């Protein structure tokens, strides 16, 4: 229940990055009228959003939080890049990852705040019938330094709404990126350690992915070795490839 509420909150926060009416929010979030009314009351009460002259928009506290998150992300990124790595291969790997992250959607809060224009209503868009949460799982790996997964999905049946880093403390990577804009029906998600350090070992969740579903009988997303120039890989601290085998998998959470 709490997970469902948080998803609803995220959808509403995204839809109210520019002022929107109740009807526009119904269209953009695909929530039921009753659920949307309840969530709006809750969010207005805690100051996350505010209502003025029939329009809903982000509250002042939410905008400040978004700016703070964005500022911290930029400062952290600049700090990481400013470190000079003694190993040229490690330095090149991190720069390659940051190049990909420059067009990713991992800066969720920044995207919400800096969106240049409100979403245009398009009545020809498919209607969502539900949501699916999936986890990118890692099994029995040793000395993992950098990784990337290319996940293929049917773009007419599914849409990527949000990607978040895994919650396993042993497998946290300071550089994390994701992008669903590189190619239609392709999600790239990856991470990398920083500096001359040993890789991570063990099992864990690398990322969780929230999909919007336009049909109840959609084809399940899958990890592909290579697609449209992008590939799935695992690399150790020497930047040598780790055989994939069954080490990466997608698990349906809900």
N, C-alpha and C positions, 0 to 999 in steps of 0.2 A: 504493500500500500504506500509506504513512504517513497519507494523507488518510482511508483507511478505518479505520485504527487510532484516529485522533483522533475520528472520528464515534462509534466504539464507546465510547471513553473518556467522551465527552460524554453518551451515553445512560446509561451506568452511573452517572456522577456525579449526573445528574438523578434516577435511580431510587433512589439511596442518600441523598438528602437527609433521609430518615427511615430508620430501621433496616429492613432487608429480608432475607428469607431468599433462598437460592439459587433456589428455585422461583419466588418473587415476582419476582426479577430476570429470570429466563427469560421470564416473562409480560410484564413491563414493557418490557424492551429488545428483545424479539423476536429476540435473538441465538441462534445454535445453542448447544447445551450445551458443545461443545468450545471454540468461540470465547469464550464467556463465562468458562469455566474459565481459559483462557489469560490473558484480560484481567484477571481478578480477581487472579491470581497476580502479574502485572506491577504492578498498582496497589497491592496490599498491600505489595509489595517496596519501592516508592518512597514509600510513606506517604500516597498520595492517598486511600486508604480503609483501613479496619481491620476485622478480623473478631473478634467476641467472642460466645461461647456460640451459635454457629451463625448469627449475624446480621451482616450487612455494613452499615457506615455510613461517612460521611465521616470521614477522618482529621483530626486536630487541625490539621495544616498546611493542609489543604484548606479547613477552616472559617475559619481565619485569613485565607487568601488571599481567600475570598469576601467576608469582612467588609471587607478592605482595598480590594478592587475597588469594593464598594458605597460605601464612604466616599469614595474618590476621585471616583466619579461624582457623588455628591451635592455635594461641595465644588466640583467643576468647574462643575456646573450653577448653583450659587449664585453663583459668581464671574462667570459669563457674564451672568446675569440682573441682577447688581448694576450693570452698566455702563449709563450713561444714553446712549441714542442721540440724536443731534441731529435725525435724520430721523424724524418720527412714523410714517411709513409702514413704515420698517424695524423700528421698535420693535413696531408692531402685528403685523407678519408673524412676528416671533420668538415673541411671546406666543401667537399662534395655533398655531404649531408645537408649543410646549411644552404647550399644552392637550391636543393630540392625544397627545403623548408620555406624558401622565399615566396613560393606560390602556393603554399599549403593552406589548409583551413584550420590548422592547429591553434592559431590565435583567436579562439572563439570570442573572448570578451572584446578584443580589438575590432573584430569584424562587426560585432553588434554596435559598437560606439561610432566607428568611422564609416559606416555604410553611407554612400553618397546620395542615395535616393531611396524612397520607400518602395517596397515590392509592388509591381504592377499586377493588378488583378487579371487573371487569365482564366476565363471560364471553361476553356478547353482542356485545362490541366486535369489529370486523373484525380479521383477522390480517394483519399487514404481510407483503408478499412481496418488498419491496426498498426502495431509496431512490433519489432523483433529486436531483442538485445542479444548480441553474440560476443564471445570472448576469444581472443587470439591466445592460445595456450602454448607454452613451451615445455618440453619434456626432456629430462635427462641430458642436459648440455653441460659442457665443460669449457671454461675460459672464453665466454662470449663477450666480445668487445663491441661489435656493431651488427645490426640486423635490419632487414627490410622484408616486408611481405607484400606481394602483389595479389590482391583479392579481386576476383572477377565476379560480377553480378549482373543480372538483367535489369538495365536501367528503365525499362518500361514497367517493371514489376516492383522495383525497390529504389529507394533513394536514401543516401547517407545523410543522417541528421546530425550526428555528433560522434566524435572519436575521443576517448580519454585514455591516458596512460594506465597501465595495470596497477593494482594495489599491492603487489608483492614487494616488500621492502628489499628483499635480496636481489631483485631484478629491476631496480629503478635506474633509468638512464637519463643523465642531465640534458642530453640533446634528444628531443622527441619531435617527430613531425608526422603529418598526414596530409594527403591531398586526394580529392576525388575529381579534380579539374583537369588532370593530365590527359585523360582519355575517357570517353563515355563508357560506363560500365566497369570502370577500373578504380579501385581504391588502393593507394600506396600508404603504408604506415611503417615507420621505422624508428630506430634510435641508435645512439652511439655514446660511449663513454668519452671522457676528456683526459688528455695527457697520457703520460707513460705509466699506466696502471694495469694491474691484472684484470682479466675478464671475469664475468660472473658465472657461477655454476649452479646447477640445480634445476628445479621446476618452478613454474609460476605463470601468471597472467601478464602478457606483454601489453595488451590493450583491450578495451571494451568498445564495441561499435553498436550504435543505435540506428536501425534502419526503419524508414517509413514504408509500409507495405500497401500496395495498390490492388492486391489480390490475395486471397487466402491460399491459393495453390501456386505460390511463386517457386521458382527454381532456387534451390539453396545456393548461397555464395560459396565460392571455393578458392583455395590458395592455388595459384598457378606459378610454375617455375619461371616463365617469361611471357610477357605480352606487351606489344607495341613499344618495344625498346626498354621496358622496365622488367626487373627480375626479382625473384625472391632469393635471399641469401642470408647466411649466418657466417660471421667472421670472428676469428680468435684475436688475441692481443698482438699477434704478429701479422694480422690482416690476411691470414690464410683461410680459405674457405672451409667451413665445417660441413660435412655431408648432412643434407637435410633429413633423409630417411623419413621417420615418423616424428621428428622432433617438433614440428609445427602443426597445429590443428585448429579448426574453428569449432567452438562449442556453443550451442544454443542455450541461452540463459532464460529467455522468456519469449 
